[in-house]
Amino acid sequence: MTKARIGFVGVGNMGQCAHLKNYVTIPDCEVVALAELRPELGRKVAARYGVPRVYRDHEEMLANEQLDAIVAIHSFNRHGVLVPELLKARIPILTEKPMAASVEAGERIIAALEQSGTWYVVAYHKRSDPATMYAKSEIERLKQTGELGRLRYVRIIMPAGDWTANGFTDLITTDEPMPALDYDPPAGDMDQPTYGKYVGFVNYYIHQVNLMRHLLGEPCQVTYADPSGVLFVAQSESGVTGTVEMSPYMTTVDWQESAMIAFEHGYIKVDLPAPLASNRPGRVEILRDPGKNATPETVVPQLPWIHAMRQQAINFVQAVKGESTPLCKAQDALDDLKVAREYIRRFLRGIIA
């Protein structure tokens, strides 16, 4: 294909400002249609971004369009209802994170996916930040060469802060009410208070769980849940410890998320910008201190001026065209939900392993 023909399902806040505004400016992509349950909003968004056709819902759009892929940006507690319907089109799909609001809903999506013959990506945009991509490549290289010794530790810290970075200043809104919709049922293995804690955790911190697992590069198990709700500890299959520090402090006009990947003789640090910051990559710092009279050095590579949301859109389009591999496919996202479930069980029961 020359250009990937993309259809959008949902153009609310994140649909517009985190996704659509990036896809419409990618040369290898053409957003040919959008479906929006609020008709006036759909028309206004299509007019601003030059989308030629607007439909009331995904069924009408899929009945009238020949698409190569779908970007569907809805509340994650609708994914178990919506995604299996979209998979009937048998074309790739991207949704926001998390995959679903329960492991059961995620498993229903996986079952529908296996029948569809296509693939599905969950938008963990932090994997697409140029800083994360650079760091991940360097981690794998260092594992192979052993020049800094063994990988020992992965630490993620995400204080609550200004994640929007003025990213909604050009948001189009209307006064239209959202029609009544079907949502996924609560998790069958949790009571309502536990489920509420679980949904809150995956809404705010599933990005960090996914990033920790991505940087570890192998499956992990939860080993400790701090009773105060600040610290999450896991261990990978090969024995590497990973931690997520969840809002140990707060910032009001800044975003201070970071990751440290520690080897025996050095580290890689990644500082990530606010999720909706535009044209700004993260920052990577690499310390190499191999000893044996070698001079320690700190390297800060210069990264391209592209933000994670845009790079994510580029990555998805390239994968749709068969030019690359998707960065986070469905099974990986389901594993995040399972890790999160184990964390919540430990957090609420006070289990220390």
BAMAR-740318 format. One record per residue (C-alpha): residue number from 1; x, y, z. Coordinates in Angstrom, 3 decimals, always signed. Last residue first. Layout:
! BAMAR-740318
REC | NUM | X | Y | Z
...
END
This chain:
! BAMAR-740318
REC | 353 | +6.720 | -12.122 | +50.136
REC | 352 | +4.760 | -9.488 | +52.033
REC | 351 | +0.987 | -9.817 | +51.841
REC | 350 | -0.955 | -6.832 | +53.170
REC | 349 | -4.265 | -8.127 | +51.848
REC | 348 | -5.202 | -4.980 | +49.934
REC | 347 | -1.758 | -4.339 | +48.484
REC | 346 | -1.099 | -8.002 | +47.763
REC | 345 | -4.325 | -8.452 | +45.825
REC | 344 | -3.794 | -5.112 | +44.098
REC | 343 | -0.299 | -6.128 | +42.961
REC | 342 | -1.554 | -9.491 | +41.686
REC | 341 | -4.222 | -7.760 | +39.604
REC | 340 | -1.670 | -5.301 | +38.194
REC | 339 | +0.546 | -8.182 | +37.074
REC | 338 | -2.454 | -9.797 | +35.389
REC | 337 | -3.452 | -6.568 | +33.662
REC | 336 | +0.103 | -6.096 | +32.383
REC | 335 | +0.052 | -9.667 | +31.025
REC | 334 | -3.025 | -8.726 | +29.002
REC | 333 | -1.057 | -5.855 | +27.437
REC | 332 | +1.701 | -8.252 | +26.390
REC | 331 | -0.887 | -10.594 | +24.923
REC | 330 | -2.399 | -7.760 | +22.883
REC | 329 | +0.605 | -6.388 | +21.053
REC | 328 | +2.955 | -3.699 | +22.253
REC | 327 | +5.610 | -2.368 | +19.860
REC | 326 | +4.042 | -3.509 | +16.584
REC | 325 | +6.650 | -4.965 | +14.170
REC | 324 | +7.901 | -2.911 | +11.236
REC | 323 | +7.400 | -2.247 | +7.502
REC | 322 | +4.232 | -4.289 | +7.039
REC | 321 | +2.134 | -1.251 | +6.061
REC | 320 | +0.081 | -1.571 | +9.259
REC | 319 | +3.355 | -1.796 | +11.210
REC | 318 | +4.611 | +1.425 | +9.622
REC | 317 | +1.323 | +3.138 | +10.453
REC | 316 | +1.561 | +1.976 | +14.073
REC | 315 | +5.167 | +3.156 | +14.442
REC | 314 | +4.328 | +6.571 | +12.974
REC | 313 | +1.411 | +6.934 | +15.377
REC | 312 | +3.664 | +5.964 | +18.290
REC | 311 | +6.276 | +8.457 | +17.112
REC | 310 | +3.598 | +11.166 | +17.235
REC | 309 | +2.482 | +10.220 | +20.733
REC | 308 | +6.093 | +9.927 | +21.949
REC | 307 | +7.255 | +13.362 | +20.863
REC | 306 | +9.639 | +14.180 | +18.033
REC | 305 | +12.605 | +16.491 | +18.069
REC | 304 | +15.251 | +13.849 | +17.331
REC | 303 | +17.560 | +12.643 | +20.115
REC | 302 | +20.980 | +13.939 | +21.134
REC | 301 | +22.791 | +11.257 | +23.127
REC | 300 | +23.891 | +12.071 | +26.707
REC | 299 | +27.052 | +10.096 | +27.523
REC | 298 | +28.724 | +9.832 | +30.924
REC | 297 | +32.221 | +8.394 | +31.040
REC | 296 | +34.374 | +6.481 | +33.495
REC | 295 | +38.065 | +6.323 | +32.533
REC | 294 | +39.272 | +2.733 | +32.323
REC | 293 | +41.749 | +1.687 | +34.999
REC | 292 | +40.222 | -1.799 | +35.231
REC | 291 | +36.811 | -0.258 | +36.059
REC | 290 | +33.838 | -0.599 | +33.677
REC | 289 | +32.317 | +2.787 | +34.578
REC | 288 | +29.866 | +3.625 | +31.782
REC | 287 | +27.108 | +6.071 | +32.703
REC | 286 | +24.366 | +6.625 | +30.110
REC | 285 | +21.950 | +9.571 | +30.136
REC | 284 | +18.828 | +9.594 | +27.976
REC | 283 | +16.352 | +12.469 | +27.682
REC | 282 | +12.752 | +12.221 | +26.545
REC | 281 | +11.532 | +13.628 | +23.271
REC | 280 | +9.841 | +17.004 | +22.790
REC | 279 | +7.828 | +17.915 | +19.730
REC | 278 | +4.624 | +18.298 | +21.788
REC | 277 | +4.072 | +17.585 | +25.471
REC | 276 | +0.904 | +15.508 | +25.802
REC | 275 | +2.408 | +12.663 | +27.862
REC | 274 | +4.574 | +14.958 | +30.000
REC | 273 | +8.253 | +14.439 | +29.251
REC | 272 | +10.256 | +11.293 | +30.084
REC | 271 | +13.652 | +11.189 | +31.774
REC | 270 | +15.586 | +8.018 | +30.974
REC | 269 | +18.642 | +6.897 | +32.904
REC | 268 | +20.962 | +4.128 | +31.710
REC | 267 | +23.365 | +2.705 | +34.252
REC | 266 | +26.896 | +1.682 | +34.999
REC | 265 | +29.183 | -1.065 | +36.165
REC | 264 | +26.916 | -3.732 | +37.646
REC | 263 | +24.001 | -2.690 | +35.430
REC | 262 | +21.208 | -0.332 | +36.473
REC | 261 | +18.217 | +0.713 | +34.374
REC | 260 | +16.830 | +3.958 | +35.744
REC | 259 | +13.459 | +5.302 | +34.672
REC | 258 | +11.935 | +8.763 | +34.954
REC | 257 | +8.726 | +10.747 | +35.326
REC | 256 | +9.103 | +14.345 | +36.459
REC | 255 | +6.180 | +16.322 | +34.962
REC | 254 | +5.861 | +19.991 | +35.833
REC | 253 | +3.341 | +22.672 | +36.741
REC | 252 | +1.740 | +21.246 | +39.895
REC | 251 | +4.239 | +18.631 | +41.081
REC | 250 | +3.448 | +15.787 | +43.455
REC | 249 | +5.419 | +13.515 | +45.798
REC | 248 | +5.892 | +9.766 | +46.285
REC | 247 | +3.489 | +9.504 | +43.316
REC | 246 | +3.843 | +5.803 | +42.535
REC | 245 | +7.354 | +4.388 | +42.786
REC | 244 | +7.585 | +1.379 | +40.472
REC | 243 | +10.240 | -1.220 | +41.182
REC | 242 | +12.019 | -3.950 | +39.225
REC | 241 | +14.389 | -6.553 | +40.633
REC | 240 | +16.305 | -8.831 | +38.271
REC | 239 | +16.090 | -12.534 | +39.159
REC | 238 | +16.193 | -14.196 | +35.731
REC | 237 | +12.411 | -14.561 | +35.546
REC | 236 | +11.936 | -10.957 | +36.605
REC | 235 | +11.210 | -9.753 | +40.118
REC | 234 | +8.579 | -7.240 | +41.127
REC | 233 | +8.205 | -4.419 | +43.635
REC | 232 | +5.462 | -1.767 | +43.882
REC | 231 | +6.034 | +1.228 | +46.168
REC | 230 | +3.832 | +4.183 | +47.103
REC | 229 | +0.554 | +2.525 | +48.137
REC | 228 | +1.134 | +2.953 | +51.876
REC | 227 | +0.946 | -0.836 | +52.408
REC | 226 | +3.944 | -1.349 | +50.056
REC | 225 | +3.154 | -4.164 | +47.648
REC | 224 | +5.879 | -6.803 | +47.390
REC | 223 | +6.949 | -9.723 | +45.181
REC | 222 | +4.974 | -9.184 | +41.968
REC | 221 | +6.129 | -11.579 | +39.251
REC | 220 | +8.055 | -10.796 | +36.074
REC | 219 | +8.173 | -11.796 | +32.421
REC | 218 | +11.193 | -10.710 | +30.352
REC | 217 | +12.682 | -7.594 | +28.752
REC | 216 | +13.303 | -5.767 | +32.016
REC | 215 | +12.814 | -2.509 | +30.102
REC | 214 | +9.446 | -3.587 | +28.708
REC | 213 | +8.300 | -4.953 | +32.074
REC | 212 | +9.105 | -1.639 | +33.768
REC | 211 | +7.428 | +0.296 | +30.957
REC | 210 | +4.268 | -1.822 | +31.170
REC | 209 | +3.983 | -1.379 | +34.917
REC | 208 | +4.637 | +2.345 | +34.465
REC | 207 | +1.920 | +2.736 | +31.841
REC | 206 | -0.437 | +0.677 | +34.037
REC | 205 | -0.080 | +3.348 | +36.708
REC | 204 | -3.016 | +5.772 | +36.567
REC | 203 | -5.895 | +3.868 | +34.955
REC | 202 | -4.591 | +0.451 | +35.979
REC | 201 | -4.449 | +1.531 | +39.619
REC | 200 | -7.848 | +3.232 | +39.699
REC | 199 | -9.496 | +0.227 | +38.062
REC | 198 | -7.889 | -2.105 | +40.602
REC | 197 | -8.884 | +0.010 | +43.596
REC | 196 | -12.487 | +0.101 | +42.383
REC | 195 | -12.394 | -3.649 | +41.787
REC | 194 | -11.287 | -4.186 | +45.360
REC | 193 | -14.120 | -2.001 | +46.679
REC | 192 | -16.662 | -3.813 | +44.425
REC | 191 | -15.655 | -7.382 | +45.278
REC | 190 | -13.140 | -9.042 | +42.997
REC | 189 | -13.002 | -12.361 | +41.075
REC | 188 | -15.789 | -11.525 | +38.600
REC | 187 | -14.142 | -8.301 | +37.469
REC | 186 | -16.816 | -5.674 | +36.884
REC | 185 | -18.961 | -5.918 | +33.733
REC | 184 | -17.711 | -4.183 | +30.587
REC | 183 | -19.674 | -1.139 | +29.497
REC | 182 | -22.648 | -0.668 | +27.171
REC | 181 | -23.411 | +2.897 | +26.178
REC | 180 | -26.060 | +5.546 | +26.835
REC | 179 | -25.569 | +8.513 | +24.532
REC | 178 | -22.929 | +11.160 | +25.333
REC | 177 | -24.602 | +14.516 | +25.761
REC | 176 | -23.939 | +17.195 | +23.148
REC | 175 | -22.602 | +20.484 | +24.504
REC | 174 | -19.726 | +20.565 | +22.026
REC | 173 | -15.931 | +20.435 | +22.315
REC | 172 | -12.922 | +20.960 | +20.056
REC | 171 | -9.578 | +20.737 | +21.853
REC | 170 | -6.984 | +23.311 | +20.761
REC | 169 | -5.637 | +24.053 | +24.260
REC | 168 | -5.754 | +20.363 | +25.232
REC | 167 | -2.001 | +19.720 | +25.258
REC | 166 | -1.265 | +22.501 | +27.704
REC | 165 | +1.382 | +20.225 | +29.283
REC | 164 | -1.339 | +17.571 | +29.841
REC | 163 | +0.548 | +15.457 | +32.414
REC | 162 | +0.791 | +18.237 | +34.993
REC | 161 | +1.868 | +16.188 | +37.988
REC | 160 | +1.604 | +12.934 | +39.923
REC | 159 | +5.061 | +11.548 | +40.603
REC | 158 | +6.102 | +8.660 | +38.338
REC | 157 | +9.243 | +6.757 | +39.321
REC | 156 | +10.432 | +3.632 | +37.524
REC | 155 | +13.414 | +1.584 | +38.756
REC | 154 | +15.021 | -1.326 | +36.922
REC | 153 | +17.766 | -3.288 | +38.690
REC | 152 | +20.615 | -5.728 | +38.215
REC | 151 | +21.520 | -6.145 | +34.540
REC | 150 | +24.799 | -8.009 | +34.587
REC | 149 | +28.185 | -6.561 | +33.750
REC | 148 | +28.859 | -3.246 | +32.021
REC | 147 | +30.626 | -4.761 | +28.981
REC | 146 | +28.367 | -7.823 | +28.989
REC | 145 | +28.211 | -7.655 | +25.192
REC | 144 | +24.763 | -9.207 | +24.732
REC | 143 | +23.070 | -7.636 | +27.746
REC | 142 | +24.675 | -4.332 | +26.839
REC | 141 | +23.175 | -4.475 | +23.347
REC | 140 | +19.708 | -5.274 | +24.731
REC | 139 | +19.918 | -2.346 | +27.132
REC | 138 | +21.188 | -0.049 | +24.363
REC | 137 | +18.214 | -0.844 | +22.131
REC | 136 | +15.811 | -0.295 | +25.022
REC | 135 | +17.464 | +3.013 | +25.882
REC | 134 | +17.179 | +4.352 | +22.327
REC | 133 | +13.520 | +3.342 | +22.060
REC | 132 | +12.820 | +4.787 | +25.501
REC | 131 | +14.443 | +8.103 | +24.589
REC | 130 | +12.730 | +8.246 | +21.185
REC | 129 | +9.379 | +7.878 | +22.986
REC | 128 | +7.572 | +4.944 | +21.419
REC | 127 | +7.573 | +2.669 | +24.468
REC | 126 | +6.134 | +5.587 | +26.445
REC | 125 | +3.159 | +5.599 | +24.059
REC | 124 | +1.630 | +2.467 | +25.531
REC | 123 | -1.124 | +2.486 | +22.952
REC | 122 | -2.457 | -1.076 | +22.996
REC | 121 | -2.011 | -2.793 | +19.635
REC | 120 | -4.257 | -5.396 | +18.002
REC | 119 | -3.467 | -7.959 | +15.334
REC | 118 | -5.329 | -9.739 | +12.504
REC | 117 | -6.649 | -13.243 | +11.837
REC | 116 | -9.952 | -12.468 | +13.529
REC | 115 | -10.598 | -15.654 | +15.526
REC | 114 | -7.517 | -15.219 | +17.711
REC | 113 | -8.499 | -11.586 | +18.283
REC | 112 | -11.935 | -12.551 | +19.571
REC | 111 | -10.345 | -14.860 | +22.154
REC | 110 | -7.791 | -12.173 | +23.076
REC | 109 | -10.580 | -9.635 | +23.575
REC | 108 | -12.450 | -12.034 | +25.847
REC | 107 | -9.220 | -12.547 | +27.798
REC | 106 | -8.888 | -8.805 | +28.294
REC | 105 | -12.445 | -8.613 | +29.608
REC | 104 | -11.620 | -11.376 | +32.091
REC | 103 | -8.374 | -9.663 | +33.146
REC | 102 | -10.352 | -6.574 | +34.066
REC | 101 | -10.700 | -2.917 | +33.056
REC | 100 | -9.389 | -3.514 | +29.545
REC | 99 | -6.307 | -3.147 | +27.342
REC | 98 | -5.041 | -0.270 | +29.424
REC | 97 | -4.248 | +1.867 | +27.489
REC | 96 | -5.557 | +3.566 | +24.375
REC | 95 | -6.719 | +1.560 | +21.390
REC | 94 | -5.055 | +0.492 | +18.141
REC | 93 | -6.652 | -1.934 | +15.700
REC | 92 | -5.328 | -3.982 | +12.783
REC | 91 | -7.859 | -5.265 | +10.196
REC | 90 | -10.220 | -8.237 | +10.352
REC | 89 | -13.388 | -6.074 | +10.234
REC | 88 | -14.854 | -8.404 | +12.861
REC | 87 | -12.117 | -7.114 | +15.143
REC | 86 | -14.121 | -3.907 | +15.595
REC | 85 | -16.909 | -5.774 | +17.384
REC | 84 | -14.403 | -7.643 | +19.584
REC | 83 | -12.858 | -4.221 | +20.435
REC | 82 | -16.087 | -2.524 | +21.501
REC | 81 | -17.517 | -4.636 | +24.324
REC | 80 | -14.299 | -5.657 | +26.094
REC | 79 | -12.882 | -2.218 | +25.314
REC | 78 | -15.664 | -0.355 | +27.101
REC | 77 | -13.909 | -0.090 | +30.491
REC | 76 | -10.943 | +1.361 | +28.618
REC | 75 | -12.840 | +4.546 | +27.825
REC | 74 | -12.693 | +5.118 | +24.075
REC | 73 | -10.051 | +5.881 | +21.447
REC | 72 | -10.394 | +3.511 | +18.493
REC | 71 | -7.714 | +3.791 | +15.789
REC | 70 | -8.684 | +1.444 | +12.967
REC | 69 | -6.583 | -0.074 | +10.180
REC | 68 | -6.398 | -0.708 | +6.422
REC | 67 | -9.867 | +0.590 | +5.699
REC | 66 | -12.340 | +0.053 | +2.867
REC | 65 | -15.273 | +2.162 | +4.023
REC | 64 | -19.069 | +1.948 | +3.891
REC | 63 | -20.074 | -0.891 | +6.198
REC | 62 | -17.120 | -0.192 | +8.501
REC | 61 | -18.237 | +3.412 | +8.997
REC | 60 | -21.868 | +2.516 | +9.680
REC | 59 | -20.843 | -0.100 | +12.231
REC | 58 | -18.324 | +2.248 | +13.845
REC | 57 | -20.927 | +4.860 | +14.694
REC | 56 | -22.468 | +8.133 | +13.526
REC | 55 | -20.277 | +8.445 | +10.467
REC | 54 | -18.108 | +11.275 | +9.133
REC | 53 | -16.324 | +11.397 | +5.770
REC | 52 | -13.571 | +13.600 | +4.305
REC | 51 | -11.275 | +14.101 | +7.324
REC | 50 | -9.654 | +17.492 | +6.808
REC | 49 | -8.523 | +18.027 | +10.392
REC | 48 | -10.677 | +21.037 | +11.245
REC | 47 | -13.711 | +19.922 | +9.273
REC | 46 | -13.590 | +16.350 | +10.607
REC | 45 | -13.447 | +17.669 | +14.184
REC | 44 | -16.446 | +19.924 | +13.641
REC | 43 | -18.516 | +17.225 | +11.938
REC | 42 | -17.777 | +14.605 | +14.605
REC | 41 | -18.549 | +17.045 | +17.421
REC | 40 | -21.891 | +17.867 | +15.826
REC | 39 | -22.761 | +14.193 | +15.428
REC | 38 | -21.895 | +13.006 | +18.974
REC | 37 | -21.462 | +9.232 | +18.586
REC | 36 | -18.320 | +9.783 | +16.517
REC | 35 | -17.091 | +7.677 | +13.595
REC | 34 | -14.205 | +8.985 | +11.508
REC | 33 | -13.204 | +8.607 | +7.903
REC | 32 | -10.301 | +8.726 | +5.440
REC | 31 | -7.377 | +9.385 | +7.775
REC | 30 | -4.556 | +8.999 | +5.257
REC | 29 | -1.156 | +7.748 | +6.352
REC | 28 | +2.318 | +7.490 | +4.838
REC | 27 | +2.834 | +11.280 | +4.957
REC | 26 | +1.962 | +11.507 | +8.686
REC | 25 | +0.188 | +14.826 | +9.352
REC | 24 | -3.357 | +13.494 | +9.833
REC | 23 | -2.087 | +10.787 | +12.195
REC | 22 | -0.648 | +13.233 | +14.720
REC | 21 | -3.699 | +15.470 | +15.200
REC | 20 | -5.835 | +12.317 | +15.394
REC | 19 | -3.947 | +10.737 | +18.297
REC | 18 | -3.153 | +12.645 | +21.480
REC | 17 | -5.235 | +15.786 | +20.901
REC | 16 | -8.244 | +14.466 | +19.028
REC | 15 | -8.849 | +10.960 | +20.344
REC | 14 | -7.500 | +12.003 | +23.725
REC | 13 | -10.260 | +14.578 | +24.237
REC | 12 | -13.065 | +13.046 | +22.182
REC | 11 | -12.644 | +11.789 | +18.642
REC | 10 | -14.074 | +8.261 | +18.768
REC | 9 | -13.639 | +5.539 | +16.164
REC | 8 | -11.031 | +6.734 | +13.674
REC | 7 | -10.558 | +5.110 | +10.268
REC | 6 | -7.099 | +4.814 | +8.737
REC | 5 | -6.133 | +4.196 | +5.117
REC | 4 | -2.413 | +3.374 | +5.118
REC | 3 | -0.717 | +5.110 | +2.209
REC | 2 | +1.160 | +3.560 | -0.698
REC | 1 | +0.000 | +0.000 | +0.000
END
